[in-house]
Amino acid sequence: MSTAAPPHKAAPPRTAAARRKRSGGRLSNGAFALLLTAPGLALFATIIIYPLISALFTGFFKQDLRLPGREFVGLENFAHWLDGDFLTILKQTMVFTVGATIVPFVIGFALALALNSGLRGSGFLRGLFLFPWVIPGVVVSFLWMWIFNANYGVLNGVLMKAGIIEESISWLGQPGTAMLAVIITKTWASFPWMMVMLLAGLQTVPRELHEAASMDGAGAVRRFFAVTWPQVRGVASIVLLLEFIWNFQHFDTIYVLTGGGPAGSTETFATAVYQTAFKGFDIGRATALGGLWMLLLLLLVVVYIRITERKGDAR
């Protein structure tokens, strides 16, 4: 006669302490990841987050670097800029940014196309063209300050010998030419980077596409717009936007060449913040302008992220 098997007893629920004991006290994946990133997060909060919040908070105060203490003034510092020189500074910043982005892009793209076409000595030329990019920005600025000098500058000397001008021009000393001189200087320093990036994009274009287009009777211009440009458009848009963002916050070239002058004709957000804080000693208004500048930069960063995401989805 068979006997019924004893009923199976349900296992007691495991508590968190029991699970930790059973796992030998090991950390969960989330806790371990947090432990690894904690030093980096602490450093980021110390050198980025805290100074940023402190600076934005300072924008609501009237504070002089030469005097102790500060006075809460609300939105007065922001209103000072919005009702005053903000639009002028924005316009001049945009003129510099657009000029110092488009001109080197065109030069860099043209050189990239030439180097990608199998030009003789392209390896040597590629290294030679990179020379301006590896020089520090301050050194580049002093070099071009000498070139643009009204008394002994190379540019005036060449133009006078060629008969183009009859007397020396103060390129950096008059509002009509100062911004142009600054853009030329920044173009010389930045076109090599754009050339290299665009050349890398051009080298990914399959040669079979060009050969097929040539067999169909397409000329060089038509092949560029039908084959080359669609293949490198993504790289070109990223290069343009990155250079635009960097130029929007550029400082050293403008400050060394003109300091924002003459008569404020080359003043941008970067130089205006510096001049207000360390020449005018008004840290409250400087940080207020910096906050407005940061909002515009955030918009550009959002555009950059959207473009990169769209490019990733297209793949």
C-alpha positions in Angstrom: 0.0 0.0 0.0 1.6 3.2 -1.1 1.7 6.2 1.1 1.1 9.8 -0.1 4.2 11.9 -0.5 4.5 14.6 2.1 3.4 18.0 0.9 6.3 20.2 -0.5 7.0 23.1 1.9 7.3 26.5 0.3 10.7 28.1 0.6 10.7 31.1 2.9 11.1 34.4 1.0 14.6 35.7 0.7 15.3 38.9 2.5 17.7 41.5 1.2 20.1 40.5 4.0 19.8 36.9 3.0 20.5 37.7 -0.6 23.6 39.7 0.3 24.8 36.9 2.6 24.2 34.4 -0.2 26.0 36.5 -2.8 28.9 37.0 -0.4 28.3 40.7 0.1 28.8 41.6 -3.6 27.5 44.9 -4.9 24.9 45.1 -7.5 25.8 46.3 -11.0 24.1 49.6 -10.4 25.9 50.2 -7.1 29.2 49.2 -8.6 28.8 51.5 -11.6 27.9 54.4 -9.2 31.0 53.6 -7.1 33.2 53.8 -10.2 31.8 57.0 -11.5 31.5 58.8 -8.1 35.1 60.3 -8.3 34.5 61.7 -11.8 31.0 63.0 -10.8 32.4 64.7 -7.7 35.2 66.3 -9.8 32.7 67.4 -12.5 30.4 68.9 -9.8 33.3 70.7 -8.2 34.9 72.3 -11.2 31.9 72.7 -13.5 28.5 72.6 -11.8 29.3 74.6 -8.7 31.1 77.4 -10.5 28.4 77.6 -13.2 25.6 77.9 -10.6 27.6 80.3 -8.6 28.3 82.5 -11.6 24.6 82.5 -12.7 23.6 83.4 -9.2 26.1 86.3 -9.2 24.4 87.8 -12.2 21.5 88.9 -9.9 23.9 91.0 -7.7 25.8 94.2 -8.1 29.3 93.2 -7.3 32.6 95.1 -7.8 35.8 93.1 -7.7 37.6 96.0 -5.9 35.1 96.2 -3.1 33.9 93.6 -0.5 30.3 92.5 -0.4 27.5 92.7 -3.0 24.0 94.0 -3.3 21.0 92.1 -4.8 19.6 93.9 -7.8 17.4 91.2 -9.4 17.2 91.4 -13.2 18.9 94.8 -13.4 22.2 93.4 -14.8 20.3 91.4 -17.5 18.2 94.5 -18.4 21.4 96.6 -18.7 22.5 94.4 -21.5 19.2 93.7 -23.2 18.4 97.4 -23.2 21.9 98.4 -24.2 24.7 96.8 -26.3 23.4 93.2 -26.4 22.2 93.3 -30.0 25.3 95.1 -31.2 27.5 92.5 -29.5 25.4 89.7 -30.9 25.6 91.1 -34.4 29.4 91.5 -34.3 29.8 88.0 -32.8 27.7 86.6 -35.6 29.7 88.5 -38.2 32.9 87.1 -36.9 31.5 83.6 -36.3 29.9 83.3 -39.8 32.9 84.8 -41.6 35.5 82.6 -39.6 33.4 79.5 -40.4 32.4 79.8 -44.0 35.7 81.2 -45.4 37.9 78.4 -44.0 35.3 75.8 -44.9 35.4 76.9 -48.5 39.3 76.9 -48.5 39.5 73.6 -46.6 37.0 71.9 -48.9 38.8 73.1 -52.1 42.1 71.9 -50.7 40.5 68.6 -49.6 39.2 68.0 -53.1 42.6 68.8 -54.6 44.4 66.4 -52.3 41.8 63.7 -52.8 42.2 63.9 -56.6 45.6 62.2 -56.5 47.6 65.4 -56.7 51.3 64.9 -56.9 53.0 65.4 -53.6 49.7 65.4 -51.7 51.3 63.7 -48.6 53.8 66.5 -48.3 51.2 69.2 -48.9 48.9 67.7 -46.3 51.6 68.0 -43.7 52.5 71.5 -44.8 48.9 72.8 -44.7 48.6 71.5 -41.1 51.3 73.8 -40.0 49.0 76.8 -39.1 46.8 74.6 -37.1 49.5 73.3 -34.7 50.7 76.8 -33.8 49.2 78.2 -30.6 46.4 80.8 -31.2 48.3 83.6 -29.4 51.4 83.0 -31.5 49.2 83.1 -34.7 47.7 86.4 -33.5 51.1 88.0 -32.9 52.3 86.8 -36.3 49.3 88.4 -38.1 49.6 91.5 -36.0 53.0 92.0 -37.5 51.6 91.3 -41.0 48.8 93.8 -40.5 51.0 96.5 -38.9 50.4 99.9 -40.4 54.1 101.0 -40.3 56.2 98.0 -41.2 53.6 95.3 -42.0 54.2 92.8 -44.8 50.8 93.2 -46.2 51.1 97.0 -46.7 54.5 96.5 -48.2 53.4 94.0 -50.8 50.3 96.0 -51.8 52.2 99.2 -52.1 54.9 97.5 -54.3 52.1 96.0 -56.5 50.6 99.5 -56.9 47.3 98.5 -55.3 47.5 101.0 -52.5 49.4 104.3 -52.4 49.8 104.7 -48.6 49.8 102.4 -45.6 46.5 101.2 -44.2 45.9 100.7 -40.5 44.2 97.3 -40.9 43.7 96.8 -37.1 43.2 100.5 -36.3 40.0 101.4 -38.2 36.5 99.9 -37.8 36.1 99.2 -41.5 39.0 96.7 -41.8 39.5 95.4 -38.2 36.9 92.7 -38.3 38.1 91.6 -41.8 41.6 91.3 -40.4 40.5 89.2 -37.5 38.5 86.9 -39.7 41.5 86.4 -42.0 43.7 85.5 -39.1 41.2 83.0 -37.7 40.7 81.5 -41.2 44.5 80.9 -41.6 44.5 79.1 -38.2 41.4 76.9 -38.7 41.2 75.9 -42.3 43.7 73.0 -41.9 41.4 71.2 -39.4 38.4 71.5 -41.7 40.5 70.3 -44.6 41.6 67.2 -42.8 38.1 66.3 -41.7 36.6 66.9 -45.1 39.4 64.9 -46.8 38.6 62.0 -44.5 35.0 62.2 -45.6 36.0 62.4 -49.3 38.2 59.3 -49.0 35.1 57.3 -47.9 33.3 58.0 -51.2 33.5 54.8 -53.4 35.4 55.5 -56.6 33.0 53.2 -58.4 30.3 55.9 -58.1 32.6 58.4 -59.8 33.5 55.9 -62.6 29.8 55.1 -63.2 28.9 58.8 -63.3 31.8 59.4 -65.8 30.6 56.6 -68.0 27.2 58.3 -68.0 28.8 61.5 -69.3 28.7 63.5 -66.1 31.3 66.2 -65.9 33.3 67.2 -62.8 30.8 69.7 -61.6 27.9 67.3 -62.0 29.8 64.5 -60.4 30.5 66.8 -57.4 26.8 67.6 -56.8 25.4 64.2 -57.7 28.0 61.9 -56.1 30.5 63.7 -53.9 28.3 66.1 -52.0 25.6 63.7 -51.0 28.3 61.3 -49.6 30.1 64.0 -47.5 27.1 66.2 -46.6 26.9 64.7 -43.1 30.6 65.2 -42.4 30.4 68.7 -43.8 27.4 69.7 -41.6 29.1 68.4 -38.4 32.4 70.3 -39.3 30.5 73.5 -40.0 28.5 73.3 -36.8 31.4 72.5 -34.6 33.5 75.3 -36.1 30.5 77.6 -35.7 30.2 76.8 -32.0 33.9 77.2 -31.4 34.0 80.5 -33.2 31.0 81.7 -31.3 33.0 81.5 -28.1 36.4 82.4 -29.5 38.6 84.8 -27.5 42.3 84.8 -28.0 42.6 86.0 -31.6 40.2 88.9 -31.2 41.7 90.0 -27.9 45.3 89.9 -29.0 44.7 91.6 -32.3 42.2 94.3 -31.4 41.0 93.8 -27.8 37.5 94.3 -29.1 38.3 97.7 -30.7 38.7 100.0 -32.4 35.6 101.7 -31.0 34.1 98.3 -30.1 33.9 97.3 -33.8 35.3 93.8 -33.1 33.8 93.3 -29.7 32.2 89.9 -29.2 30.6 88.1 -26.2 34.0 86.7 -25.2 35.8 90.0 -25.2 32.8 91.9 -23.7 32.6 89.5 -20.7 36.4 89.8 -20.2 36.4 93.6 -20.4 33.5 94.0 -18.1 34.8 91.7 -15.5 38.6 92.4 -15.5 38.8 96.0 -16.9 35.5 97.4 -15.6 35.6 95.2 -12.4 31.8 94.7 -12.6 31.5 91.0 -12.0 27.7 91.1 -11.7 27.1 92.5 -15.2 29.9 90.3 -16.7 28.2 87.1 -15.4 24.8 88.4 -16.5 26.1 88.7 -20.0 27.8 85.4 -19.7 24.5 83.8 -18.8 22.8 85.2 -21.9 25.7 84.0 -23.9 25.4 80.6 -22.4 21.7 80.3 -23.4 22.7 81.0 -27.1 25.4 78.4 -26.9 23.0 75.8 -25.5 20.7 76.4 -28.5 23.7 75.6 -30.8 24.5 72.5 -28.8 20.9 71.3 -29.1 21.1 71.8 -32.9 24.4 69.8 -32.9 23.0 66.9 -31.0 19.9 66.8 -33.2 22.1 66.7 -36.3 24.3 63.9 -34.9 21.3 61.9 -33.8 19.7 62.2 -37.3 22.9 61.2 -38.9 23.1 58.1 -36.6 19.5 57.1 -37.4 20.3 57.4 -41.1 22.9 54.7 -40.7 
